[in-house]
Amino acid sequence: MLGTGTLARLASSRFVAIWTVAVVMVSAGCGDDDVVPPEDAGDLPDGGPVDAARDGGDDEDAGPADGGSPDGGPVLSCEAPEIPCTDACVNLRTDPANCGGCGFECEEGELCSVGACVEGCGDGLTACDLACIDTDSDRFHCGGCDRACGRGQSCVDGECACPAGQVACDGACVDLLSNPTHCGECDGACEAGEVCSLGSCLDECGTGTTECDGACVDTTTDPAHCGGCDSPCAAGRTCIRSTCICERGLTECSGSCVDTSTSSAHCGACGRRCLRGEVCTDGTCRADCGALTECAGTCVDTDTSDMHCGACGRTCTGGRTCVGGACVCGTDEVLCRSGCTNTQTDPANCGGCEMPCGRLERCVAGTCTFALCADGQILCGRTCVNPSTDSSNCGGCGISCGEGTCVDGACMCEAGLTLCDGACVDTDTDRNHCGRCGNVCSRLAQCRRGACVTRI
């Protein structure tokens, strides 16, 4: 049930929205009609003029856009799911002082639940510090309030776990293939002057890898050393060809990775804010969600949303996806503490969860073995892969195709798309790669037919 503070804000929001539309309609007749060519005018979402108000930021009540500053000062960069509010990074889904928007403070006795002030938490959520939390997936309240996971860990089904490919050694998540203190196994420390390469202590790193503090890493794909040693990617980003880019489906806006199809602050394009009381659906600001469910100002399908699976605030973790309102692993995968994995090939869970292979062994058909790879395969770490088809090792170990697929040892995208920084994009419409890779349209421009066009 919505709290009284939320209802009051909604009523105020409706007034602001109506007032803003009225002002824009009056001022529309005084503008220059030649800014956008006639053939493009019809493509403007929602008719154009109202959206111009969203871009211009003239609505004093709306506050600064994500990453902005009310006094024009430096931009504050935050890691997802937090966004900047004035001079601090906050989570609008759970912060009772900024619940659903910067400065939207819940009233006494209310809690912040998925961006709305409520009198009680919904099914599957737990009240922790005036916030409604999914303790099955929240790394700061994993399995219960104030039970924070360690560095590098995520929360999977209420238990702290290391990401796939890493194991917990002395309370920290480490990669046994490259960590010189835990090389090949938790107790496998390398001697002074040695480096850890593919789980073995050697005198030097092999071709294609760089030594970073005794670890042999591929700086073209390693998110902790992207482009060079000690150059980590922020949360929500992955390392593709030595560059930190937003994960698939996200766009960089003001230093943060956001989903422009659902973000009310960047709806359809960076900086395009919805008016208060509106929600962002498929990149368009709307008055309501229709057949979808509103979660924190976002219209979602709770049958398929990984962030709101089955209900608002229930997040799928551990590599699972939302199918029919339930978090599930992919085909041939099972859920282990580290997340979804294939126990037929995973050396850390070979034949079953928590059944690791030895230092020099690899996992074949669920059995730890010293056998060589089959014809057409090569050994990358402790796993045999086919470099002709493996998108993570395309043409050689560690060469990632990102969103592309590996065909005959080369990374490719489906017809009509172009591979740009590891992402398959349509250069006719993508504002970050308009007409060609790396050609970014300005904040107030859209990409149409491969050209940046400024909208009014």
C-alpha positions in Angstrom: 0.0 0.0 0.0 1.4 3.4 -1.0 2.2 5.8 1.9 0.6 9.2 2.3 3.9 10.9 1.2 3.9 9.1 -2.1 0.2 10.0 -2.8 0.9 13.6 -2.1 3.9 13.7 -4.4 1.8 12.0 -7.2 -0.8 14.7 -6.9 1.8 17.4 -7.0 3.5 15.6 -10.0 0.2 15.7 -12.0 0.0 19.5 -11.5 3.6 20.0 -12.5 3.2 17.8 -15.7 0.0 19.7 -16.7 1.6 23.1 -16.1 4.7 22.2 -18.1 2.7 21.0 -21.1 0.6 24.1 -21.0 3.7 26.4 -21.0 5.3 24.5 -23.8 2.2 24.5 -26.0 2.0 28.3 -25.6 5.7 28.9 -26.4 5.6 26.4 -29.3 4.0 29.0 -31.6 6.9 31.5 -31.1 9.8 29.1 -32.2 11.6 28.6 -35.4 9.9 25.9 -37.6 13.1 25.3 -39.7 15.3 23.6 -37.0 14.3 20.0 -38.1 13.6 19.1 -41.7 9.9 18.4 -42.4 10.6 14.7 -43.2 12.1 14.1 -39.8 9.6 16.0 -37.7 7.1 13.2 -37.6 9.7 10.9 -36.1 9.9 12.9 -32.8 8.6 10.8 -29.9 5.4 12.0 -28.4 5.1 14.8 -30.9 8.4 16.6 -30.2 7.6 19.9 -28.3 6.8 18.3 -25.0 10.0 16.3 -25.2 12.0 19.4 -25.7 11.0 20.5 -22.3 12.4 17.3 -20.9 15.7 17.9 -22.5 15.9 21.6 -21.7 15.6 21.0 -17.9 13.3 24.0 -17.4 11.2 22.2 -14.9 12.6 23.5 -11.6 10.8 20.8 -9.6 12.3 18.0 -11.6 15.8 18.5 -10.2 19.1 17.8 -12.0 19.3 14.9 -14.4 21.5 11.9 -13.4 25.1 12.9 -13.2 24.3 16.6 -13.2 24.8 19.2 -10.6 22.3 21.9 -9.7 25.0 24.6 -9.7 26.7 23.4 -12.9 29.6 22.0 -10.9 31.6 18.8 -11.7 29.7 15.7 -12.7 29.5 13.0 -10.0 30.1 9.4 -11.3 28.2 6.6 -9.5 28.2 2.9 -9.9 25.0 1.1 -10.7 22.4 0.9 -9.2 23.2 4.2 -7.6 22.8 7.6 -9.3 24.0 11.0 -8.2 21.7 13.2 -6.1 23.3 16.6 -5.5 26.6 15.6 -4.0 26.1 12.0 -3.1 25.5 8.6 -4.8 22.2 7.0 -3.7 20.0 4.0 -4.6 16.6 5.4 -5.5 15.1 1.9 -5.0 15.9 1.7 -1.3 17.0 5.1 0.1 14.1 6.6 2.3 15.6 10.1 1.9 15.6 9.8 -1.9 12.9 7.2 -2.6 12.1 7.1 -6.3 13.8 10.5 -7.0 16.3 12.9 -5.6 14.9 14.6 -2.5 11.8 12.4 -2.4 11.9 11.7 1.4 9.5 9.2 2.9 7.5 10.3 5.9 7.9 9.0 9.4 6.8 5.4 9.6 7.2 4.7 5.9 9.7 2.5 4.1 11.3 2.8 0.7 10.4 -0.2 -1.5 11.5 -0.3 -5.1 11.4 3.5 -5.3 8.1 4.0 -3.6 7.3 5.0 0.0 5.1 2.3 1.5 3.7 1.4 4.9 4.9 -2.2 4.7 7.1 -4.4 2.6 5.6 -6.7 -0.1 6.0 -10.4 -0.4 9.5 -11.6 -0.6 11.0 -8.4 0.7 12.4 -7.7 4.2 12.5 -4.4 6.1 16.1 -3.4 6.7 17.0 0.2 7.8 13.7 1.7 6.6 14.2 -0.1 3.2 12.5 -3.1 1.7 15.2 -5.5 0.7 15.4 -8.8 -1.3 17.7 -10.7 1.1 18.1 -13.4 -1.5 20.1 -11.1 -3.8 21.2 -8.0 -1.9 25.0 -8.2 -1.2 24.7 -5.8 1.7 21.9 -7.8 3.4 22.5 -11.3 2.2 20.3 -13.8 3.9 19.3 -11.2 6.5 19.7 -7.5 7.4 23.2 -6.1 7.8 24.9 -9.4 6.6 27.2 -7.9 4.0 29.2 -10.0 1.5 32.9 -9.7 1.2 34.8 -7.8 -1.5 34.0 -9.2 -5.0 31.2 -11.5 -3.8 27.6 -11.4 -4.8 24.5 -12.7 -3.1 22.9 -15.8 -4.6 19.9 -17.3 -2.9 20.8 -15.6 0.4 24.4 -16.8 0.5 27.5 -14.9 -0.4 29.4 -16.4 -3.3 32.3 -15.6 -5.6 31.6 -15.0 -9.3 32.0 -17.8 -11.8 35.7 -18.6 -12.4 36.8 -17.6 -8.9 36.9 -19.3 -5.5 37.1 -18.1 -1.9 40.6 -18.3 -0.4 41.2 -16.7 3.0 37.9 -14.9 2.8 38.6 -13.3 -0.6 37.5 -14.2 -4.1 40.5 -15.1 -6.3 41.2 -16.4 -9.8 43.3 -19.6 -9.3 44.5 -19.2 -12.9 46.4 -16.0 -12.3 46.7 -15.2 -8.6 50.3 -15.7 -7.5 49.3 -16.2 -3.9 46.8 -18.8 -4.8 48.1 -20.2 -8.0 46.2 -23.3 -9.1 44.8 -23.9 -5.6 44.3 -21.8 -2.4 47.6 -23.0 -0.9 49.6 -22.8 -4.1 51.7 -19.7 -3.5 54.4 -18.9 -6.1 58.1 -18.3 -5.2 59.6 -14.8 -5.2 60.2 -13.7 -8.8 57.7 -16.2 -10.3 54.4 -15.4 -12.0 51.1 -17.3 -12.1 50.0 -18.2 -15.6 47.0 -20.5 -16.2 47.3 -21.9 -12.7 51.0 -22.7 -12.9 54.0 -20.8 -11.4 56.4 -19.8 -14.2 59.4 -17.6 -14.7 57.6 -15.2 -17.1 54.2 -14.6 -18.6 53.3 -16.2 -22.0 52.5 -14.5 -25.3 49.3 -12.4 -25.2 49.4 -11.8 -21.4 50.9 -9.1 -19.2 52.3 -9.3 -15.7 50.3 -7.4 -13.2 51.6 -7.8 -9.6 52.7 -11.4 -10.3 49.6 -12.3 -12.2 49.5 -13.1 -16.0 46.4 -11.4 -17.3 45.0 -10.5 -20.7 44.5 -6.7 -20.5 42.2 -6.8 -23.5 39.5 -8.6 -21.6 40.3 -8.6 -17.9 37.9 -6.2 -16.1 40.4 -5.7 -13.2 43.2 -4.7 -15.6 41.4 -3.3 -18.6 43.9 -1.8 -21.1 46.7 -1.9 -18.4 47.5 -3.1 -14.9 45.3 -1.8 -12.1 42.7 -0.2 -14.4 39.5 -1.8 -13.2 36.1 -1.4 -14.9 33.3 0.0 -12.8 30.2 -2.0 -11.9 28.0 -2.7 -14.9 30.8 -2.6 -17.3 32.9 -5.2 -19.1 36.3 -5.1 -20.7 36.3 -5.5 -24.5 39.4 -4.9 -26.5 41.2 -3.0 -23.7 38.2 -0.7 -23.2 35.6 -0.7 -20.4 32.1 -0.5 -22.0 28.6 -0.8 -20.6 27.2 -4.4 -20.5 24.9 -5.5 -23.2 21.6 -3.6 -23.2 23.0 -0.6 -21.3 24.1 2.9 -22.5 26.7 5.2 -20.9 24.9 8.4 -19.7 26.8 10.9 -17.6 29.3 8.3 -16.4 26.7 5.7 -15.5 25.5 2.6 -17.4 21.7 2.9 -17.8 18.9 1.1 -19.7 17.5 3.9 -21.9 14.4 1.8 -22.6 13.3 2.0 -19.0 15.2 4.9 -17.3 13.0 7.8 -16.4 16.1 10.1 -16.4 17.4 8.9 -19.7 14.3 7.7 -21.6 15.1 6.8 -25.2 18.3 8.8 -25.1 20.8 10.2 -22.6 19.5 13.3 -20.7 15.9 12.9 -21.9 13.9 13.0 -18.7 10.3 12.0 -18.2 8.1 14.5 -16.4 7.1 13.6 -12.9 4.2 11.2 -12.8 5.3 9.6 -16.1 7.1 6.3 -16.6 9.5 5.2 -19.2 8.4 2.2 -21.4 10.4 1.1 -24.5 12.2 4.4 -24.5 9.1 6.5 -24.5 7.6 8.5 -21.6 4.0 7.4 -20.8 1.3 8.2 -18.3 1.0 4.6 -17.1 2.3 1.1 -17.7 -0.7 -0.4 -19.3 -0.5 -4.2 -19.0 3.0 -4.1 -17.5 3.9 -3.5 -13.8 5.4 -0.3 -12.5 8.5 -0.8 -10.4 10.4 2.3 -9.2 9.0 4.4 -12.1 9.9 1.8 -14.6 7.4 -0.4 -16.6 8.5 -4.0 -16.5 7.3 -7.4 -17.4 7.7 -9.4 -14.2 7.7 -12.6 -16.1 10.9 -11.8 -17.9 12.6 -8.9 -15.9 15.9 -10.0 -14.2 15.6 -7.0 -11.9 11.9 -7.6 -11.0 11.3 -11.3 -11.4 7.9 -12.4 -10.3 7.5 -9.2 -8.3 9.0 -5.7 -7.9 12.5 -5.9 -6.2 13.2 -9.6 -6.7 16.5 -9.7 -8.5 18.0 -12.7 -10.4 21.7 -13.2 -9.5 24.3 -15.8 -10.1 23.9 -15.7 -13.9 20.3 -16.7 -13.8 17.6 -15.2 -16.0 13.9 -14.6 -15.4 11.6 -17.1 -17.1 7.9 -17.1 -16.3 8.5 -15.1 -13.1 11.2 -17.4 -11.8 15.0 -17.1 -11.8 16.5 -20.1 -13.6 19.8 -21.2 -15.0 20.4 -21.9 -18.7 20.3 -25.2 -20.5 22.8 -27.8 -19.2 23.5 -25.6 -16.1 22.9 -26.0 -12.4 23.0 -23.5 -9.6 26.1 -23.8 -7.4 27.3 -21.3 -4.8 29.3 -19.5 -7.5 26.2 -19.2 -9.7 25.0 -21.1 -12.8 27.6 -23.5 -14.2 28.0 -26.6 -16.3 29.3 -29.3 -14.0 30.4 -31.3 -17.1 33.1 -28.7 -17.9 33.6 -26.5 -14.8 36.9 -27.5 -13.0 35.6 -25.8 -9.8 32.4 -27.8 -9.9 33.3 -31.0 -11.8 30.5 -33.6 -11.7 28.7 -31.6 -9.0 28.8 -28.4 -7.0 31.8 -27.8 -4.8 33.8 -30.6 -6.4 37.0 -28.9 -7.7 39.6 -30.6 -9.8 43.3 -30.7 -8.9 45.8 -28.0 -9.8 46.8 -29.5 -13.2 43.5 -31.2 -13.9 40.6 -30.1 -16.1 37.0 -31.2 -16.2 35.8 -33.5 -19.0 32.3 -34.9 -19.0 32.0 -34.3 -15.3 35.3 -36.0 -14.5 38.7 -34.5 -13.5 41.4 -35.7 -15.8 44.9 -35.0 -17.2 43.8 -36.0 -20.7 44.8 -33.9 -23.7 42.2 -31.8 -25.6 40.4 -33.4 -28.6 41.2 -32.6 -32.2 40.2 -29.0 -33.1 40.4 -27.9 -29.5 43.0 -25.9 -27.5 43.5 -25.7 -23.7 42.6 -22.2 -22.3 43.2 -22.3 -18.6 41.9 -25.6 -17.5 39.2 -25.9 -20.1 39.3 -27.3 -23.7 37.7 -24.9 -26.2 37.2 -24.8 -29.9 38.8 -21.5 -31.1 36.7 -21.7 -34.3 33.4 -21.3 -32.5 34.0 -20.2 -28.9 33.0 -16.6 -28.5 35.2 -16.1 -25.4 38.2 -17.6 -27.1 37.7 -16.8 -30.8 40.8 -17.5 -32.8 42.8 -18.0 -29.5 42.6 -18.0 -25.7 41.0 -14.9 -24.2 39.9 -13.3 -27.4 36.3 -12.3 -26.7 33.6 -11.4 -29.3 31.5 -9.5 -26.7 28.0 -9.6 -28.2 29.2 -11.1 -31.4 29.5 -14.8 -32.4 32.6 -16.7 -33.4 32.5 -18.1 -36.9 35.6 -19.8 -38.2 37.8 -18.1 -35.6 36.5 -14.6 -36.4 34.0 -12.4 -34.5 30.9 -11.5 -36.4 27.5 -9.9 -35.9 24.2 -10.9 -37.5 23.2 -9.3 -40.8 22.5 -5.5 -40.5 24.6 -5.0 -37.3 28.2 -3.9 -36.9 30.6 -5.0 -34.2 31.7 -1.8 -32.3 33.8 -2.2 -29.1 32.4 -5.7 -28.6 28.8 -4.7 -29.1 26.6 -5.5 -32.1 24.9 -2.2 -33.0 22.8 -0.7 -35.8 24.9 2.2 -37.0 21.7 3.7 -38.6 20.1 4.4 -35.2 22.8 4.0 -32.5 23.7 7.4 -31.1 27.0 6.2 -29.8 28.0 4.7 -33.1 26.1 6.8 -35.6 27.1 5.9 -39.2 30.3 4.3 -38.0 31.9 3.0 -34.8 32.8 5.6 -32.3 30.8 8.5 -33.8 28.8 9.8 -30.8 25.9 12.1 -31.3 25.5 15.2 -29.0 23.2 15.1 -26.0 20.3 16.8 -27.9 20.7 14.8 -31.1 19.3 11.4 -32.3 20.8 9.1 -34.8 18.6 8.7 -37.9 19.7 6.8 -41.0 23.3 7.0 -39.9 23.4 10.8 -39.3 23.1 12.8 -36.1 20.0 15.0 -36.2 19.3 17.7 -33.5 15.7 17.6 -32.3 13.7 20.5 -31.0 
